[in-house]
Amino acid sequence: MDRTQALARVAARPVSFDPDNVRKARRSSPGAQWYACEMRPLRYSINVTLDGCCDHRAIPADEDLHRHAVENLNQADALLFGRVTYEMMESAWRPPVPPGANPDWMEPFAQTINAARKYVVSSTLEQVDWNAELVRGDLGEAVQQLKRGSGKGLLVGGVKLPLALTELGLIDEYEFVVHPRVAGRGPTLLAGLSKQLDLKLMSKLEFGSGAVAMRYEPSR
């Protein structure tokens, strides 16, 4: 089998990012390097309450938060979503949006995410559009290939997919926007992580609402 045929076979395989499978892959290759500094960075940003809830319905949204999200989007060449997050964002932000459905200050975010290039990791979706492309094959290999592209970086969102990418050591920067609220419920941030994740604080930004955006890099 030549290289072209091998790559085609990988591309045809459905993607699975079940955390248990990811952990097995890491145990079978404990010395494997799942990241490289020469690649464009993969960043993860998520809103979270004081008690770790990362359900978007528990997070207060305001103009400052949306402006910050636009800045994050503008620092990325493309977005990386799992199926659930992709479908949620598409239903909320894909035009046409009924007049008056959102306040005017949400419009820059709506325009930016609508125009952004998107990659969708899914083993169940047959096709996607909205400037999107399905990611096929082994998750680690597929994301490594995306990171090898030139540009400013990639931005991943959601809950389950970032957990799998964290297990693989593929996320280069974490941003947690911590809100002064106790949700009293889940889902919680990176729940089920197989081992502790040590991070180094790189920057901190406070918002008028009391929310604090903290950026971290993994302690390699």
C-alpha positions as CSV (number, residue, x, y, z in Angstrom):
1,M,0.0,0.0,0.0
2,D,1.5,3.4,-1.0
3,R,1.3,6.5,1.1
4,T,-1.6,8.0,-0.8
5,Q,-3.7,4.8,-0.3
6,A,-2.8,4.7,3.4
7,L,-3.8,8.3,4.0
8,A,-7.1,7.7,2.2
9,R,-7.8,4.7,4.4
10,V,-7.2,6.8,7.5
11,A,-9.5,9.6,6.2
12,A,-12.3,7.1,5.6
13,R,-12.4,5.8,9.2
14,P,-15.0,7.4,11.5
15,V,-13.6,9.5,14.3
16,S,-14.1,8.3,17.9
17,F,-13.0,10.4,20.9
18,D,-14.3,8.2,23.7
19,P,-12.1,9.1,26.7
20,D,-11.6,5.4,27.6
21,N,-10.1,4.7,24.1
22,V,-7.9,7.8,24.4
23,R,-6.5,6.6,27.7
24,K,-5.8,3.1,26.3
25,A,-3.9,4.8,23.4
26,R,-1.7,6.8,25.8
27,R,-1.0,3.7,28.0
28,S,0.0,1.7,24.9
29,S,2.4,4.4,23.8
30,P,3.5,6.2,27.0
31,G,6.5,7.8,25.4
32,A,4.6,9.1,22.4
33,Q,4.8,12.9,21.8
34,W,1.3,14.0,20.9
35,Y,2.3,17.7,20.3
36,A,5.0,19.7,18.7
37,C,6.0,23.3,19.4
38,E,6.5,24.0,15.7
39,M,2.8,23.4,15.0
40,R,0.2,26.1,15.2
41,P,-1.3,26.1,18.7
42,L,-4.5,24.6,19.7
43,R,-6.3,26.8,22.3
44,Y,-9.3,25.9,24.4
45,S,-11.6,28.5,25.9
46,I,-14.6,27.9,28.1
47,N,-16.8,29.7,30.5
48,V,-17.1,28.1,34.0
49,T,-18.8,28.9,37.3
50,L,-17.0,29.0,40.6
51,D,-18.1,25.4,41.3
52,G,-16.9,24.2,37.9
53,C,-20.1,24.0,36.0
54,C,-19.5,24.6,32.2
55,D,-23.1,24.4,31.0
56,H,-23.6,27.5,28.8
57,R,-27.1,27.9,30.2
58,A,-25.6,28.5,33.7
59,I,-23.3,31.3,32.4
60,P,-24.4,35.0,32.4
61,A,-23.7,36.5,29.0
62,D,-23.0,40.2,28.5
63,E,-21.4,42.6,26.0
64,D,-17.9,42.3,27.5
65,L,-18.0,38.5,27.3
66,H,-19.1,38.5,23.7
67,R,-16.4,41.1,22.8
68,H,-13.8,38.9,24.4
69,A,-15.1,35.9,22.5
70,V,-14.7,37.8,19.2
71,E,-11.1,38.6,20.1
72,N,-10.5,34.8,20.6
73,L,-12.2,33.9,17.3
74,N,-10.0,36.5,15.5
75,Q,-6.9,34.8,16.9
76,A,-7.8,31.5,15.2
77,D,-7.7,30.3,11.7
78,A,-10.4,27.8,12.3
79,L,-12.7,26.4,15.0
80,L,-12.7,22.7,16.1
81,F,-16.0,21.3,17.4
82,G,-17.6,18.0,18.3
83,R,-21.0,17.2,17.0
84,V,-23.0,18.6,20.0
85,T,-21.2,21.9,20.1
86,Y,-21.3,22.4,16.3
87,E,-25.1,21.8,16.2
88,M,-25.7,24.0,19.2
89,M,-23.7,26.9,17.7
90,E,-25.2,26.4,14.2
91,S,-28.7,26.6,15.6
92,A,-28.0,29.7,17.6
93,W,-25.9,31.7,15.2
94,R,-26.3,30.6,11.6
95,P,-28.3,33.2,9.5
96,P,-31.0,34.1,9.1
97,V,-31.7,35.1,12.7
98,P,-35.1,36.6,13.3
99,P,-35.0,40.4,13.7
100,G,-34.8,41.5,17.3
101,A,-33.9,38.0,18.5
102,N,-30.5,39.2,19.8
103,P,-29.3,42.6,21.1
104,D,-27.2,44.7,18.7
105,W,-24.0,44.0,20.7
106,M,-24.2,40.3,19.8
107,E,-23.9,41.1,16.1
108,P,-20.1,41.2,15.9
109,F,-19.9,37.7,17.5
110,A,-22.6,36.4,15.2
111,Q,-20.9,37.7,12.1
112,T,-17.5,36.4,13.2
113,I,-18.5,32.9,14.1
114,N,-20.7,32.7,10.9
115,A,-17.7,33.5,8.7
116,A,-15.2,31.3,10.6
117,R,-13.8,28.1,9.1
118,K,-14.9,25.1,11.2
119,Y,-13.8,21.5,11.6
120,V,-16.3,19.0,13.1
121,V,-15.2,15.8,14.8
122,S,-18.0,13.3,14.5
123,S,-18.6,9.6,13.8
124,T,-22.3,10.1,13.3
125,L,-22.8,13.1,11.0
126,E,-22.8,12.3,7.3
127,Q,-22.1,15.8,6.2
128,V,-21.8,19.4,7.4
129,D,-21.8,22.9,5.9
130,W,-21.8,26.4,7.5
131,N,-18.2,26.8,6.3
132,A,-17.5,23.4,8.0
133,E,-15.6,20.2,7.2
134,L,-15.9,16.8,8.8
135,V,-12.7,15.4,10.5
136,R,-12.2,11.7,9.8
137,G,-9.8,9.1,11.0
138,D,-7.9,8.7,14.3
139,L,-8.5,11.7,16.5
140,G,-4.9,12.2,17.5
141,E,-3.6,11.9,13.9
142,A,-6.4,14.1,12.5
143,V,-5.8,16.9,14.9
144,Q,-2.0,16.7,14.6
145,Q,-2.6,17.1,10.8
146,L,-4.7,20.2,11.4
147,K,-2.0,21.7,13.7
148,R,0.6,21.2,11.0
149,G,-1.1,23.9,8.9
150,S,0.3,27.4,8.9
151,G,-1.4,30.2,10.6
152,K,-2.3,31.8,14.0
153,G,-3.8,28.7,15.6
154,L,-7.0,26.7,16.2
155,L,-9.7,27.2,18.8
156,V,-11.6,24.3,20.3
157,G,-14.8,24.6,22.2
158,G,-17.2,22.3,24.0
159,V,-16.8,19.7,26.8
160,K,-16.3,16.2,25.6
161,L,-13.9,16.8,22.7
162,P,-11.5,19.0,24.8
163,L,-11.4,16.3,27.4
164,A,-10.2,13.8,24.8
165,L,-7.7,16.3,23.4
166,T,-6.4,17.0,26.9
167,E,-5.9,13.3,27.5
168,L,-3.8,13.2,24.3
169,G,-1.7,16.3,25.3
170,L,-2.8,18.2,22.2
171,I,-4.1,21.4,23.8
172,D,-1.4,24.1,24.0
173,E,-3.3,26.8,25.8
174,Y,-6.3,26.8,28.2
175,E,-8.5,29.8,28.9
176,F,-11.0,29.5,31.8
177,V,-13.4,32.4,32.1
178,V,-14.5,32.0,35.7
179,H,-17.8,33.7,36.6
180,P,-18.9,34.7,40.1
181,R,-21.7,32.3,40.3
182,V,-22.3,28.9,42.0
183,A,-24.4,26.7,39.7
184,G,-24.9,23.8,42.1
185,R,-24.9,21.3,39.2
186,G,-22.9,20.0,36.2
187,P,-21.5,19.2,33.8
188,T,-18.2,20.1,35.4
189,L,-14.9,21.2,33.7
190,L,-12.9,18.3,32.3
191,A,-14.8,15.8,34.4
192,G,-13.3,12.3,34.2
193,L,-9.7,13.4,33.4
194,S,-7.5,10.3,34.0
195,K,-4.7,12.3,35.8
196,Q,-4.1,15.7,37.1
197,L,-3.3,18.5,34.7
198,D,-0.6,21.0,35.9
199,L,-0.9,24.4,34.3
200,K,1.2,27.6,34.3
201,L,-0.7,30.9,34.5
202,M,0.2,33.2,31.6
203,S,-2.3,36.1,31.9
204,K,-5.4,37.3,33.7
205,L,-8.1,39.6,32.6
206,E,-10.9,40.9,34.8
207,F,-14.4,42.0,33.5
208,G,-16.8,44.5,34.9
209,S,-19.2,41.6,35.8
210,G,-16.6,40.1,38.1
211,A,-15.7,37.3,35.7
212,V,-12.0,36.6,35.3
213,A,-10.4,35.2,32.2
214,M,-7.2,33.2,33.1
215,R,-4.9,31.8,30.4
216,Y,-2.7,28.9,31.1
217,E,-0.1,26.7,29.4
218,P,0.5,23.1,30.3
219,S,3.5,22.5,32.5
220,R,5.4,20.2,30.2
